[in-house]
Amino acid sequence: MMKELQTISAVFLLLLLPFVMCSSSSSSSQGHGITDQRHHPKLTEDINAHQLIKGKLLFQAKLHGFLMWASMGFLMPIGILVGKMLNKEHSRRMLKIMFYIHATFQTISTLIVTTGAILSMKYFDNSFKNSHQKLGLALYVAVLIQTLLGFLRPHSGRKGRSGWVIIHWLMGTTVSLMGIINIYTGLQSYNKKTSKSIGPWIAIFTVEISLITFIYLLQDKIEHLKMRKKLKSKMAAATEEEETESGDENDGF
């Protein structure tokens, strides 16, 4: 059941990326047209916003974006990849190492996203009138809940462990998807307030997420092939044993 859900979520993410890219490209095109239509009221507001985002504030915006990418666009997805490996067959020592890698990545990710949130509250207008700010607030709450769930993890074999695994996975997937989407909306917001091109960053981030998703799905495929190989080996061994026994019986006659 969990494998099917994981595969569906990964495929959904791949299908979602082209639509997000189209939306970002549209936003970028609108941003480049700001300076040519100053008579329009809404565009005038965008120009005023553009005038505010410069100097030290522009640096803070870039730093905020980098922190959010490092947290939600890199460490969190990589941590999920490592967490997925925990469900595979490994030695006790290897499982322990991967668990600590997963926990470390997710903890650092939470600390970085907290720093990014503090930076946003300190330097930017947080009226929560746009989708990026609203989604960012919901995302931060979800990150805190997921972190709390991580600390409340029941030990393997204990009561409630299976339910915790499902909830932890669902929350982790939700946080990851929200984080990725909010990075795209953040790039759109940056484009609107600075008129700077975001096309290359959109393309690079999309390639990165597509690659991580591909590796995520590839793990299931590799595991499936290993299981088939083991099954074939067992069937071949069973067939050989039956033939040996049959041969011994014929020799007896």
PATI-288356 format. One record per residue: z negated, x negated, y negated of N, C-alpha, C in turn; residue number from 1. Coordinates in steps of 0.001 Angstrom, whole numbers. Atoms other than C-alpha are relative to their C-alpha. Example, Ala and Ser with C-alpha at 12.3 -4.5 7.8 and 13.67 -1.06 7.14 Angstrom:
<atoms>
     n.c3     n.c1     n.c2    ca.c3    ca.c1    ca.c2     c.c3     c.c1     c.c2  num
        0     -890     1190    -7800   -12300     4500        0     -900    -1200    1
       60      820     1190    -7140   -13670     1060     -730      770    -1090    2
</atoms>
This chain:
<atoms>
     n.c3     n.c1     n.c2    ca.c3    ca.c1    ca.c2     c.c3     c.c1     c.c2  num
        0     -841     1208        0        0        0        0     -877    -1260    1
       94      879     1162     -981    -2781    -2415     1300     -765     -222    2
    -1256      761      132     2203    -4752    -1671     1084      857     -627    3
    -1005     -903      562     4356    -1716    -2450     -226      205    -1492    4
      329     -188     1410     2527    -1145    -5744      336    -1241     -819    5
     -293     1251      690     2873    -4811    -6692     1498     -171     -212    6
    -1458      120       98     6596    -4787    -5963      567      970    -1023    7
     -463    -1024      945     7130    -1549    -7920     -291     -428    -1434    8
      367      413     1363     5259    -2914   -10965      863    -1157     -478    9
     -826     1145      379     7250    -6164   -10919     1435      434     -299   10
    -1364     -510      229    10589    -4332   -10610       52      797    -1291   11
       71     -788     1241     9522    -1952   -13396       37     -903    -1219   12
       14      952     1109     8836    -4942   -15646     1389     -571     -241   13
    -1349      542      151    12286    -6406   -14964      949     1028     -614   14
     -848    -1058      546    13924    -3057   -15729     -337      280    -1462   15
      452     -290     1362    11876    -2722   -18928      486    -1034    -1003   16
     -337     1094      908    12847    -6099   -20401     1283      219     -797   17
    -1225     -198      803    16460    -5210   -21377     -186      988    -1142   18
      221    -1003     1043    15257    -2153   -23320     -817     -587    -1146   19
      816      638     1025    12642    -4208   -25150      846     -959     -819   20
     -878      940      698    15263    -6829   -25992      930      735     -965   21
     -882     -798      868    17612    -4164   -27372     -748      473    -1230   22
      814     -472     1116    14818    -2757   -29512     -290    -1130     -971   23
      294     1152      834    13954    -6220   -30786     1224     -440     -784   24
    -1238      381      674    17579    -7009   -31584      312      948    -1139   25
     -232    -1005     1038    17875    -3757   -33532     -911     -244    -1183   26
      963      277     1064    14726    -4588   -35475      400    -1237     -780   27
     -409     1237      654    16031    -8074   -36189     1165      248     -940   28
    -1156     -306      838    19298    -6677   -37532     -415      719    -1263   29
      479     -727     1170    17429    -4320   -39830     -702     -947     -955   30
      730      944      828    15269    -7181   -41034      928     -841     -838   31
     -933      829      742    18299    -9246   -42068      702      773    -1107   32
     -667     -790     1016    19601    -6354   -44122     -893      368    -1164   33
      972     -368     1031    16514    -6135   -46339      452     -420    -1387   34
     -301      526     1331    17730    -8297   -49174     1221      642     -628   35
    -1218     -597      535    20958    -6333   -49536     -200     1445     -456   36
      200    -1412      310    19363    -2882   -50051    -1348      191     -678   37
     1294      -22      671    16512    -3313   -52536     -314     1344     -649   38
      225    -1281      671    16998      175   -54005     -700      999      901   39
      598     -954     -935    15690     1886   -50864    -1517     -172       -9   40
     1459       83       97    11927     2729   -51111     -641     -722     1168   41
      629      588    -1171    11061     1785   -47549      318    -1488       90   42
     -398     1398      -44    13009    -1439   -47751     -733     -797    -1073   43
      756      671     1054    11231    -2251   -51013    -1390     -360      498   44
     1311      289     -578     7931    -2009   -49140       83    -1209      915   45
     -184     1134     -893     9288    -4426   -46553      144    -1291     -789   46
     -178     1191      842    10302    -6837   -49343    -1347     -450     -532   47
     1323      355      509     6802    -6692   -50818     -832     -660     1096   48
      723      584    -1125     5379    -7385   -47372      496    -1405      261   49
     -602     1319     -207     7815   -10281   -47044     -545    -1001    -1017   50
      505      887     1045     6551   -11721   -50327    -1441     -428      282   51
     1386      327     -311     2979   -11639   -49001      -96    -1017     1130   52
       49      884    -1157     3773   -13460   -45758      676    -1316     -333   53
     -522     1316      323     4223   -16993   -46992    -1165     -962     -155   54
     1028     1006      160     2344   -20234   -47365    -1007        4     1129   55
     1068       55     -998    -1017   -20294   -45585       14     1237      893   56
      -21    -1237     -773     -669   -16657   -44499     1107      -39     1057   57
    -1088      142     -957     2663   -17441   -42836     -446     -891     1163   58
      526      876    -1052      959   -20278   -40937     -950      765      919   59
      946     -780     -796    -1803   -17892   -39807      733      989      907   60
     -790     -927     -807      814   -15411   -38597      616     -715     1197   61
     -584      785    -1083     2534   -18118   -36564    -1065     -408     1020   62
     1095      393     -887     -800   -19306   -35157     -461     1175      845   63
      376    -1219     -729    -1737   -15741   -34214     1013      278     1113   64
    -1044     -239     -989     1606   -15333   -32433      -67     -999     1145   65
       84     1029    -1043     1216   -18630   -30574    -1188      256      930   66
     1186     -271     -811    -2301   -17734   -29414      214     1188      935   67
     -263    -1175     -830    -1178   -14336   -28176      977     -326     1133   68
     -931      403    -1062     1736   -15899   -26300     -718     -836     1057   69
      709      875     -939     -494   -18597   -24757     -904      809      921   70
      927     -821     -779    -2956   -15931   -23619      730     1021      876   71
     -600    -1127     -713     -912   -12836   -22688     1390     -300      562   72
    -1361      283     -452     2502   -14420   -22233      117    -1168      943   73
      -75     1154     -914     1577   -17478   -20188    -1192      -58      959   74
     1165      167     -865    -1998   -17909   -18893     -281     1225      859   75
      288    -1225     -746    -2495   -14266   -17896      995      217     1147   76
     -959     -161    -1107      785   -13960   -15879     -147    -1073     1089   77
      179     1062     -983      221   -17365   -14217    -1265      242      817   78
     1237     -333     -698    -3343   -16325   -13377      210     1105     1018   79
     -308    -1090     -931    -1972   -13167   -11758      768     -537     1207   80
     -735      627    -1116      448   -15266    -9673     -965     -691      961   81
      986      697     -828    -2448   -17403    -8444     -884     1010      730   82
      811    -1042     -621    -4524   -14270    -7808      710      666     1165   83
     -783     -604    -1084    -1731   -12855    -5661      -39     -878     1243   84
       45      928    -1134    -1884   -15976    -3486    -1310      113      770   85
     1291     -155     -663    -5507   -15145    -2701       81      983     1165   86
     -150     -984    -1072    -4247   -12310     -473      720     -575     1214   87
     -729      619    -1098    -2326   -14744     1732     -974     -718      942   88
      805      725     -972    -3556   -16634     4759      -97    -1470     -408   89
      229     1389      386    -5075   -19936     3620    -1337     -451      574   90
     1295      519     -434    -7926   -22203     4572    -1075      437     -993   91
     1113     -419      853   -11349   -21376     3171      -63     -861    -1262   92
       44      926     1133   -11213   -24449      936     1100      322    -1007   93
    -1125     -321      885    -7775   -23550     -457     -229     1319     -730   94
      305    -1288      631    -8856   -19957    -1127    -1009     -179    -1131   95
     1022      254     1015   -11876   -21259    -3046      616     -663    -1226   96
     -663      695     1108    -9702   -23583    -5147      835      976     -826   97
     -867     -957      697    -7215   -20809    -5972     -810     1044     -750   98
      859     -967      692   -10025   -18411    -6844     -500     -577    -1320   99
      512      619     1225   -11482   -20869    -9365     1118     -227    -1024  100
    -1143      131      917    -8014   -21530   -10827      289     1342     -664  101
     -240    -1354      511    -7455   -17770   -11202    -1067      385    -1032  102
     1103     -362      899   -10902   -17230   -12776       37     -825    -1290  103
      -56      878     1181   -10489   -20222   -15125     1118      423     -944  104
    -1141     -421      821    -7037   -19126   -16327     -308     1299     -731  105
      273    -1298      616    -8202   -15563   -16962    -1106      -99    -1040  106
     1078      177      979   -11374   -16692   -18743      528     -653    -1282  107
     -590      673     1166    -9453   -19077   -21021      901      967     -757  108
     -879     -990      618    -6919   -16306   -21648     -794      981     -854  109
      854     -931      745    -9719   -13942   -22731     -549     -650    -1270  110
      523      716     1170   -11192   -16576   -25078     1084     -179    -1065  111
    -1109      191      948    -7793   -17249   -26645      381     1312     -676  112
     -373    -1291      587    -6966   -13558   -27129    -1088      470     -969  113
     1095     -330      918   -10398   -13109   -28741      167     -766    -1313  114
     -248      815     1198    -9612   -15969   -31142     1148      588     -813  115
    -1139     -616      680    -6262   -14343   -31940     -373     1297     -694  116
      449    -1270      592    -7948   -10985   -32578     -843     -246    -1250  117
      826      358     1163   -10512   -12582   -34930      881     -475    -1148  118
     -945      497     1003    -7682   -14346   -36756      717     1154     -686  119
     -700    -1175      536    -5862   -11028   -37170     -894      801     -932  120
      928     -783      817    -8941    -9233   -38507     -353     -707    -1308  121
      389      771     1177    -9698   -12038   -40952     1110     -107    -1041  122
    -1081      322      933    -6262   -12628   -42474     1013     1119     -251  123
    -1060    -1001      127    -4110    -9520   -41971     -554     1394     -259  124
      345    -1402      244    -4133    -5862   -42969      -61      724     1337  125
      178     -683    -1282    -5550    -3962   -39989     -232     1492     -210  126
       93    -1439      235    -4890     -386   -41049      414      790     1235  127
     -446     -611    -1259    -3489      325   -37544     1019     1118     -237  128
    -1059     -968      291     -446     2115   -38958     1273     -281      791  129
    -1202      295     -784     2088      404   -36697     -353     -189     1469  130
      196       37    -1448     2568      218   -32948     -614    -1317      468  131
      531     1302     -417     1755    -3503   -32733    -1515      -47     -135  132
     1437       20      218    -1725    -3080   -34198     -721      968      936  133
      620     -992     -884    -2494       66   -32193      -37     -492     1440  134
      -70      515    -1364    -1323    -1473   -28926     -896    -1219      160  135
      855     1179      -41    -3153    -4689   -29785    -1467      361      173  136
     1386     -451     -125    -6458    -2831   -30179     -284      499     1416  137
      164     -521    -1360    -5988     -971   -26883       31    -1137     1015  138
     -119     1152     -897    -4984    -4235   -25217    -1293     -805       37  139
     1221      800       52    -8100    -6064   -26396    -1146      699      736  140
     1023     -765     -724   -10358    -3293   -25085      233     -116     1512  141
     -341      104    -1423    -8509    -3402   -21736     -323    -1392      542  142
      312     1374     -411    -8911    -7206   -21591    -1506     -162      230  143
     1454       96     -148   -12674    -6904   -22101     -470      738     1254  144
      361     -760    -1206   -12926    -4240   -19380      376     -781     1251  145
     -456      771    -1145   -10897    -6381   -16981     -884    -1231      226  146
      885     1164     -120   -13073    -9410   -17712    -1344      409      598  147
     1268     -512     -535   -16209    -7346   -17044      138      312     1491  148
     -261     -294    -1417   -14676    -6151   -13750       -2    -1284      830  149
      -35     1274     -707   -14094    -9777   -12800    -1397     -521      300  150
     1373      460     -197   -17781   -10609   -13253     -776      904      970  151
      684     -949     -895   -18795    -7498   -11254      625       32     1391  152
     -711       58    -1279   -16693    -8534    -8234     -969       -4     1186  153
      835       14    -1218   -18362    -7546    -4937      496    -1091      951  154
     -394     1021     -957   -18378   -10254    -2275      817      621     1134  155
     -856     -481    -1080   -15868    -9968      548     -840      595     1128  156
      721     -670    -1077   -17026    -7502     3194    -1079      944     -487  157
     1033     -886      544   -19482    -5769      881      562     1383     -303  158
     -401    -1372      302   -19424    -2043      154      658       84    -1382  159
     -707     -177     1266   -16949    -1069    -2576     1010    -1093     -311  160
     -918     1117      242   -14895    -4262    -2233     1454      470      -79  161
    -1398     -456      -27   -11617    -2476    -1339      342      808    -1250  162
     -224     -790     1213   -11982      -29    -4234       68     -893    -1230  163
       -1      944     1122   -12775    -2882    -6623     1329     -759      -75  164
    -1265      744      -38    -9656    -4801    -5511     1126      824     -617  165
    -1058     -877      517    -7417    -1808    -6283     -146      177    -1516  166
      238     -210     1439    -9024    -1128    -9694      280    -1282     -792  167
     -201     1279      680    -8999    -4822   -10627     1489     -324     -106  168
    -1439      255       23    -5329    -5111    -9682      706      928     -998  169
     -620     -958      922    -4375    -1933   -11585     -266     -383    -1457  170
      350      395     1365    -6225    -3084   -14705      726    -1284     -397  171
     -685     1260      276    -4751    -6572   -14443     1478      205     -281  172
    -1425     -303      198    -1216    -5211   -14121      223      701    -1332  173
     -106     -739     1259    -1766    -2822   -17037     -154     -940    -1201  174
      236      963     1084    -3162    -5596   -19255     1194     -919     -179  175
    -1141      914       59     -280    -7908   -18375     1221      671     -623  176
    -1144     -727      552     2384    -5289   -19118     -186      294    -1487  177
      288     -288     1409      699    -4257   -22381      117    -1267     -847  178
      -56     1262      731      381    -7903   -23409     1427     -452     -246  179
    -1403      402      127     4049    -8647   -22758      720      874    -1029  180
     -629     -919      947     5187    -5536   -24645     -471     -288    -1426  181
      522      230     1340     2890    -6358   -27556      483    -1318     -597  182
     -603     1230      521     4347    -9851   -27835     1356      325     -617  183
    -1290     -429      559     7749    -8223   -28352     -191      752    -1319  184
      232     -757     1245     6347    -5797   -30939     -515     -917    -1104  185
      473      966      981     4600    -8715   -32638     1146     -795     -610  186
    -1184      699      507     7900   -10577   -32929      788      893     -954  187
     -677     -949      888     9456    -7446   -34435     -717       89    -1342  188
      794      -84     1233     6618    -7210   -36961      182    -1264     -837  189
     -205     1278      695     7039   -10895   -37822     1365      -28     -683  190
    -1352      -56      564    10768   -10344   -38382       54      889    -1247  191
      -22     -941     1127    10160    -7363   -40682     -693     -573    -1236  192
      793      492     1123     7636    -9219   -42816      427    -1371     -518  193
     -456     1318      448     9449   -12543   -43084     1509     -116      -79  194
    -1469       43      -93    13147   -11770   -42443      500    -1218      784  195
     -386     1155     -805    13149   -14807   -40139      558      471     1345  196
     -633     -362    -1258    15306   -14719   -37016     -972     -150     1169  197
      860       60    -1185    13471   -13944   -33783      824        5     1283  198
     -884      -51    -1164    16507   -13867   -31480     -275    -1079     1032  199
      262     1070     -979    15895   -17287   -29862    -1340      168      722  200
     1318     -173     -615    12196   -16524   -29274        2     1168      985  201
     -138    -1142     -911    13058   -13142   -27732      664     -447     1301  202
     -750      454    -1170    15556   -14819   -25390     -845     -923      883  203
      822      953     -755    13199   -17653   -24379    -1132      720      733  204
     1120     -720     -619    10277   -15296   -23732      487      896     1138  205
     -548     -864    -1043    12461   -12910   -21734      354     -803     1251  206
     -323      870    -1138    13722   -15761   -19532    -1282     -421      722  207
     1272      422     -599    10139   -16952   -18996     -617     1107      853  208
      611    -1125     -719     8833   -13512   -17989      842      391     1222  209
     -880     -308    -1137    11868   -12877   -15775     -222     -993     1130  210
      234     1044    -1003    11236   -16188   -13991    -1334      218      716  211
     1316     -246     -597     7537   -15407   -13448       54     1221      921  212
     -133    -1207     -824     8426   -11930   -12139      767     -297     1278  213
     -785      386    -1176    11024   -13438    -9804     -866     -746     1014  214
      893      751     -887     8441   -15867    -8388    -1018      938      644  215
      956    -1001     -499     6002   -12957    -8026      594      765     1181  216
     -673     -745    -1065     8514   -11003    -5928      379     -918     1165  217
     -405      945    -1036     9612   -14123    -4057    -1141     -285      971  218
     1154      223     -875     6090   -14590    -2709      -24     1005     1145  219
      -24    -1038    -1033     6355   -11273     -848     1119     -258     1009  220
    -1138      262     -879     9775   -12225      515     -314    -1153      945  221
      351     1149     -828     8520   -15598     1771    -1027      394     1059  222
     1018     -459     -933     5484   -13954     3339      622      868     1096  223
     -688     -864     -968     7736   -11379     5023      783     -836     1017  224
     -770      873     -885     9978   -14122     6449     -917     -771      949  225
      964      694     -852     6927   -16015     7744     -513      918     1102  226
      488     -974     -982     5644   -12877     9463     1052      261     1073  227
    -1084     -213     -962     9047   -12273    11070      153    -1187      944  228
     -123     1209     -811     9173   -15882    12272    -1114      -60     1045  229
     1119      -18     -925     5711   -15587    13808      203     1035     1096  230
     -235    -1074     -953     6655   -12298    15452     1054     -393     1027  231
    -1062      453     -908     9843   -13793    16906     -526    -1050      970  232
      577     1043     -851     7891   -16777    18218     -875      613     1092  233
      859     -676     -973     5345   -14482    19902      833      741     1041  234
     -859     -731     -932     8110   -12342    21416      714     -960      946  235
     -679      992     -831     9953   -15421    22662     -963     -574     1030  236
     1007      537     -918     6735   -16799    24178     -332     1013     1088  237
      299    -1056     -976     5994   -13437    25833     1136      144     1001  238
    -1169     -124     -877     9538   -13241    27247       57    -1162      985  239
      -16     1195     -858     9324   -16804    28573    -1085       91     1069  240
     1098     -156     -954     5967   -16028    30194      348      997     1091  241
     -407    -1018     -976     7391   -12899    31853     1023     -572      979  242
    -1023      597     -857    10370   -14872    33171     -626     -997      980  243
      690      962     -877     8034   -17553    34529     -726      718     1123  244
      733     -777     -999     5871   -14981    36287      958      616     1007  245
     -997     -601     -883     8981   -13264    37670      560    -1042      956  246
     -517     1083     -836    10263   -16597    38939     -992     -397     1088  247
     1031      340     -961     6930   -17348    40642      -63     1042     1106  248
       32    -1079     -985     6998   -13953    42383     1174     -121      971  249
    -1183      161     -855    10534   -14587    43661     -176    -1180      952  250
      253     1170     -845     9473   -17996    44981     -948      366     1137  251
      972     -426    -1008     6634   -16271    46849      658      713     1160  252
     -712     -688    -1056     9101   -14165    48770      832     -977      831  253
</atoms>
